[in-house]
Amino acid sequence: MKLRSLPALLAFAVCLPASAQFAVYGKFDALRLNAATVGSTAQSVTWFTGPAGGIYYDFVHVGPLSLGVDLRGNLLFAQQQKYRSGLFGIRLAANPPVLPIRPFIQGSVGAGGSRFNVAPISGTTNYSYSTKFQYEVIAGLDYTLLPHFDVRLAEVGYGRMSGISSTANAPNATLFTLSAGVVLRFH
């Protein structure tokens, strides 16, 4: 073997998925959906709360950093309304050698939407469904309690969803999410 190919071989060996990490997590979300009313400057703000969960798979490890993918979803509620989303993203996490914390950041895309009541015409309740393109930037901090069990102390997300009205040129909705939960890691 030639000596000049050694750096490429070492870089490949460091990034091998031999130390890949898979995890399952469950959490409680509080989501603030801020949507502008079409043709007006008025804002409609709704807080949704409820369960969420997902999985992630870190397949590249370089020192204390790991890179992977995340798949998540939620089903949230607010009085007569429901909100749901499914997102897929790229995740970058750090595992400092001495501290029992795992900060992470990720960018995700997918679909999100809401179900809300429409004014009844004949005394019956009608529901309108809206599922649109969504993207979100998420950052969080996991604290290791046991070797394979973490508590997700905090997760904060900010994103946008395509206009949730069926009207053409509906403005985008702004999403702000706060979460906490638990993570079960497998090596």
C-alpha positions, 0 to 999 in steps of 0.5 A: 500500500502506498503511504499517500493513500493512508490519510484517506484510509484513516478517514474512512475507518474513523467514519465507519458505522461500527459505532452507529447508535440507534435511539427511540424517544418520547416527549411532550410538546407544546407548540405555538402556531401563529397564522396570519389571516388572509387579506388582513394583518390580524394574527391567529395564535393557537397553543397545541399540547400533546404527545410526540415521539421519534427515532434517530440513527447516528451513523457517522462518529468523529471524536465527540461529534456524531451525524445522523438522521431523525424521524419524528411525529406528533399529535397535539390538541387545543380545545376543538382543534388538532395538529399533527406533523411528520418530519425527517431531518439531518441531526448533529450531536455532541457527546463531551467526553466528561460531561453527561450531556448530549446537545444536538441540533437538526434541520427537518422537513416534512408535512404538518397540518391542523384540523379545525372546526368550520362554522356549522351550516345546519347545526352540525359540526364540520371539520376542515383538514389542512396538511402542508409542507413544513420545515423546522430547525430544532436544538436540544439537550439530553442528560444521561441518567443511566448508560442507555437512558437519557432525559431530554431536558429541553428541546426548542424548535422554530419553523414555518408551514405553508399557508394553512388556508385553502385560499391561494397565496395564503401566508405561511404559519410560524411554529415555535415548539418547546419539548421535554421527554425521555430517550432510550439509546441502543448501541 
